[in-house]
Amino acid sequence: MKALIVEDEYLAREELTYLIQTHSHIHIEAAFEDGLEAFKFLQTNQVDIVFLDINIPSIDGMLLARNISQFKDKPHIVFTTAYKDHAVDAFELEAFDYLLKPISETRIKGMLAKLELQHQEANQQEQQASEPLRSHTINLMKDNRIVITPVSEIDYAEANEKITTVYTVDGCFIAPMAISELVAKLPQSEFFRCHRSYCINLSRVQEIIPWVNSTYMLKLQHHEQQVPVSRSNIKQFRDRMKL
């Protein structure tokens, strides 16, 4: 998730940045002291959430929020203010939350967890909506036989030149296609390509073992062979596994 902070007090801005970075995977795209500058940024940059003080220069937080509410792709708004008397206005603007200063670490920690969960659920719904034609089964081969296999039974897949070896609880099978073609047939909400040569069923991860160069080796259910996570995929893997 991407965030924007609009806060004119330096110490408050630094504290909010620290709390967000400590208790979430949210990336802070930018921070502004001025409402007009923040509005200009939002006209050309898209974020998922705006942490917004109310008493800021040029355009106050409420006016900025009303402008943001007109966007086609509206970010969530979390007001951060020392004043209680704007809570009703915030409710009318359908703000995600209204945090009173000084901000409680416990309070913002719970809010961030709720925000990330809602964002993840929305992404899953969007992925499912974009994958209506994906089959629940896939044709694999073993001993010159075609085995119709539910995708939910796939534990992981390994690239083997122009074909792909697919591992399930019942053993290994062959998919007569490149691993990229196989990945395109699997639901993205359940599978993750952790390495250029491997794709895993995330629900089968049993152990995550720290490895060299800040990478991981994965122990999957039903299998002794460990599967690597490449360095370029570490951040996305950590996000998917909520590490």
ZICORNOR-V900203 format. One record per backbone hydrogen bond with DSSP energy under -1.0 kcal/mol. CO is the residue of the C=O (numbers start at 1). NH is the residue of the N-H. Records with the same first field share a line. If there is no record, write none. Layout:
BEGIN
CO=NH ; NH
END
This chain:
BEGIN
1=27
2=48 ; 49
3=29
4=51
5=32
6=53
9=13
10=14
11=15
12=16
13=17
14=18
15=19
16=20
17=21
18=22
19=23
27=3
30=5
32=7
34=38
35=39
36=40
37=41
38=42
39=43
41=44 ; 45
48=76
49=4
50=78
51=6
52=80
54=56 ; 61
57=35 ; 59
60=64
61=65
62=66
63=67
64=68
65=69
67=70
68=71
76=50
77=96 ; 97
78=52
79=99
81=101
84=87
86=90
87=91
88=92
89=93
90=95
91=94
97=79
99=81
104=108
105=109
106=110
107=111
108=112
109=113
110=114
111=115
112=116
113=117
114=118
115=119
116=120
117=121
118=122
119=123
120=124
121=125
122=126
123=127
124=128
125=129
126=130
131=134
136=151
138=149
140=147
141=174
142=145
145=142
147=140
149=138
150=153
151=154
155=201
156=167
157=199
158=165
160=163
163=160
164=175
165=158
166=173
167=155 ; 156
168=171
171=168
173=166
174=141
175=164 ; 177
178=182
179=183
180=184
182=185
183=186
187=190 ; 191
190=202
192=194 ; 200
194=230
195=198
197=159
198=195
199=157
200=192
201=204
202=205
204=221
207=219
209=217
212=215
215=211
216=229
217=209
218=227
219=206 ; 207
220=223
227=218
230=233
231=234
233=237
234=238
235=239
236=240
237=241
238=243
END
